[in-house]
Each structure stands twice: as C-alpha cells, then as structure tokens.
Amino acid sequence: MSLNVVNLVGRAGRDPEIKYYESGTVLCTLTLAVNRRTSKSDEPDWFNLKIWGKTAEIAKNYVRKGSLIGVSGSLRIETWSDRGTGANRTSPIIHVDRLELLGSKKDIDPNAVESVTQ
C-alpha cells in the first residue's frame, strides 16, 4: 500500500501567477507559508503549489498575498536540467487537488468594510 497525501493550512506568500495554455488548460502557481505548531517564533515552512483547471481560476480570483487558505493534494518532485550548468535540479511541488478559502472577505480585500445592521 502506498499513500501520497498532503494537507496544509497557511497564508499565501504572494499573489497567484496564472498561465494559460493553447490547449485551454490553466495553471496557477503560488507559495504557501505554514507556521509550525511547536513554536510561534520559528520561521514558517514554505511550499510551492501548482493548481490546475477550474481550481486555478478560483485561486486567481480570490487568493491574494496573505490570504488564509487550506490545500489538499500530493507531493511531487519535479526535475529539470539547468540551462547554464547542465546540472540536474529538483524541487518539491505540491500539486493541489482541493483549495479551501479560509479567511474572511477582509483577508481577500483589505478595503472591504463589513456592514453592521442595527
């Protein structure tokens, strides 16, 4: 039996970057900062995310730098050859299957004002 499932909750490290392919496929790349539970003074762990398709469009429209999000997906190690040196490079990437928007509207739009009814 094998299992490759990653669940993370953290804050977006930057605004999403979107790429549209001629085939109609959409790719969103994003970084996620996740604080460790053991100590609040530690630097966060950073994860590179790839989000595809309709979920990528949702990320583009609703996620901004600092937004609190939850993701579920799988860990993949991407490899490539460095153009300058020819050396093999690797990078861990989380391929996101599910995206949860966890913050409030104020997290998404800092200019948003909550309406209060009296």
Secondary structure, DSSP 8 states (H G I E B T S, - for coil): -----EEEEEEESS--EEEE-TTS-EEEEEEEEE--SS-TTS--EEEEEEEEHHHHHHHHHH--TT-EEEEEEEEEEEEEE-TTT--EEEEEEEEEEEEEE-S-HHHH-TT-------
